[in-house]
Amino acid sequence: MMLSGVTPPNQTIYIKNLNEKIKKEELKRSLYALFSQYGRVLDIVALKTAKLRGQAWVVFSDVTAASNAMRQMQNFPFYDKAMVPKFRF
């Protein structure tokens, strides 16, 4: 049974409110360094299109790592902006 409005944990975290001035490769490297302390990071997707600037997806190898990272990184100051991680499909 699925509760409405509640996204179940999953191994991918969606992050918004990222600093748009950071170059894509540097952003991916920094996110990898930051999030790999919580578990194995399989992929980081950061696109620089007008619609998707300031957003990224971090894919973990397991849900537990993703859950811990999401909890710990709420409003974490990252390049002078508070990051906002969420679970997304």
VENTA-V544222 format. One record per pair of residues at least 12 apart in sequence whose ideal C-beta (glycine too) atoms are under 6 Angstrom apart, sorted by the first residue. I is the first residue (numbers start at 0). J is the second residue. Records with the same first field share a line. If there is no record, write none. Layout:
I = J + J
//
This chain:
6 = 86
8 = 62 + 66 + 86
9 = 86
10 = 59 + 61 + 62 + 65
11 = 56 + 58
12 = 57 + 65 + 69 + 84
13 = 56 + 85 + 87
14 = 55 + 82 + 84
15 = 54 + 83
16 = 80 + 82 + 83
17 = 53
18 = 78 + 80
19 = 52 + 53
21 = 78
23 = 45 + 47
26 = 45
27 = 43 + 45
30 = 43 + 55
31 = 43
34 = 57 + 68
37 = 64 + 67 + 68
38 = 59 + 64
39 = 60
41 = 58 + 60
42 = 58
43 = 57
44 = 56
69 = 84
72 = 84
//
